[in-house]
Structures are given as C-alpha cells and as structure tokens.
Amino acid sequence: MKISRSLAVTGLLLAGIGTGLAQGNYFSNWPAGTSPQEVGKKVADHFVTSPHQYISSPSSTLHYSEVATWYGALTFAQLTHDDALRTNLIKRFEPLMPGGSEASRIPRRHHVDDSIFGIVPLEIGIQTKDEKYLTEGKAWADRQWENPQADGLSAETRYWIDDMYMLTILQLEAYRATRDKKYLDRDATEMVSYLDKLQQPNGLFFHAPDVQFYWGRGDGWVAAGMAELLSELPEGHPQRARIMKGYKEMMAALLKYQGKDGMWRQLIDKEESWPESSSSAMFSFAMITGVKHGWLEGKSYGPAARKSWIAVAGYIDQNSDITSVCEGTGKKDDLQYYFERKRRTGDYHGQAPVLWTVSALLR
C-alpha cells in the first residue's frame, strides 16, 4: 500500500512539472485528480455528510479540528459560488446555535481550542449578512479578551504554537465581519509575542518553550496563522514588518526541509520521521498565499508550493479522506513521544487544511 501510494504521488508530481511551471504558471494546469475545484468539492461534500469526530460521551463538545474544517468548506463554497453546499453547511450548523438541538455540544471553556468555535458563525454571517450569526460569532471573539492579562494579551495565551492559528483566526474573522481595527491589533500583538517567544534562529518554532521539538502540524498552525493575518494586516500597521520577517524566515526554513516527494515530515528536521499530510497541507497553504500576494519570490517558492499541493492531493483516498494525518498531539518533552504518534485517516486535522489550501489556490 505504501509503495503504490508513493508511486502514485511520484507520477502526479512528474506530470505536473513542465506544463504547470511554464512562464511562472504555478497554480494551474493540474495533473488529473489534483485541481483545487475537484479536490475541494469532494472533501467539502464529504464533510457535510460526516459525523462529528471526538464525540465520546454526552458531555463531549465540538472539536476545534471540526470547526476548522467547517471554515474551510464555507470558504470553498463561497469561492466556487456553490450555494447548495453553503446551504447544507449552514443547515448542518444550525443545531449548534444557542437553543438548537445540539446546543449541548457547544464548547464551554475559556480556552483557544474552544473559543475557535466562533469562526463558523462569523463566516456564515460574513457570507449571508445574517445578524444572528454575526452576533453569535462576535460574542466569542469579545469573550476571548474580556479579562486580558496585564500586558494586554488574551487570558487564553499559553505559548503553544497551535494558538497562533486558533486564536488568530477568531479575531481575524471578527475583523472581517466588523472591520473594527481592535481585532486586528489584538491579533498582531499576540502574534509578535509568540514570535518572540517560540521562533528559533533557524526560522522554525518549538512546540512550546519547554518542549523543544519542531513538530510538523504545530509549525503548520503557525504558518497558516501568519499567512491569514498578513492577508489582512495593512502595509502601514506598526507590527506588520515584524510578522512578515518571522513569516519569511519560516518559509525559507521550510524550503530547505521539504522532501523530494513534496512533503514535510512529522518532525520537520528528522529524516527518519514519516511524511505527514496535515502539516504539509498547512505549509502548502502558507506558501501558496505568500506567492500569490507577492511576499515570496515566485521562482523559488512557486514550484515548491505546487509540488507540495500535488503531493498532498496524492494522500487523499477513494473516500475523500486524507491519509497519514498525525493524531492529536499534546506537548511532551520526549522525542520518542513524537516519533510514536499514530497516523490517522479522515481526521479533521487533515481535512481542514486541505480545504484551506484549495481556497488559497482559488483566490
């Protein structure tokens, strides 16, 4: 099975070289089965009919990876003008609104993993202009800062690299919904604090200050969060230059560590670690976004971004499930712990960034 997948990915990569790179045309002329429209439709439609994940008891609440997948599916629906898909995504979410039949599944903790729930009503509200969803989503963003630390950071700040996406995207969606600059300023301040605390001289990020490993998906959350924030942060913002510097340093490091197969590994700097799909999709998203905005030099990063997307698409099986997704991973100061993380298929940690990358390619 591993051999056949490897051969299939290699064939797709070879097929995409030449035709897709002619005259800097990095993001079109896709090999069969890898176009963002085709992949996005399969993965988004599959999500609509899939059950909740990580619901193990009556008290279980919606998991952040499912929220992130919902967001990706909604942006794909908007970019492709797929009104039927959007309607189905909203219909699926309606029971999770206050008073709905699944309201018991609404997350409750004041924690980044729970607060990210607010991005779904915000994105629905942005697309439909429905005040019910906008009000609900904005309440989550405001709650995240209702008792800030003395330094102005959110009380949910914990210096795990995952936060650099989960916290960022909630405040960013609130800005997109309201155009209130305070949400952008919150994001920028948090991002700079995390950059100063966790980014290393090689451009990569430790999982946490006390866990000094370059965990793939953890760094993927960072890359995606910076790309999302820089897409909205104005040129004249006082913290934009610092964030752009951190972003470019990270992208340069990733370019060095990308495998010949287009993928990145579960532990980025460990060749003996296995190619991991969720982190590779996140890095694809960040690079594609950078090339399209002109932050990254096309001749260097365009081919790498294209190669990574084609490789990631090769990890999607016949059921529209992404394979080789690292299981959920807490921080632990133990190298063997990271080496032994299990590979999952169809986990929303992997479905989500594939949909983000599809949207980045379509923008």
Secondary structure, DSSP 8 states (H G I E B T S, - for coil): -HHHHHHHHHHHHHHHTTTTTGGG-TTSS--TT--HHHHHHHHHHHHHTS--SS--STT----HHHHHHHHHHHHHHHHTT-HHHHHHHHHHHGGGSTTSTTGGGS--SSSHHHHGGGHHHHHHHHHH--HHHHHHHHHHHHHTTSS--TTS--TT----TTHHHHHHHHHHHHHHHH--HHHHHHHHHHHHHHHHHHB-TTS-B-SBTTB---BHHHHHHHHHHHHHHHHHS-TT-TTHHHHHHHHHHHHHHHHHH--TTS--BSBTT-TTS-B-HHHHHHHHHHHHHHHHHTSS-HHHHHHHHHHHHHHHHTTB-TTS-B-SEE------S-HHHHHT--EESS-HHHHHHHHHHHHHHH-
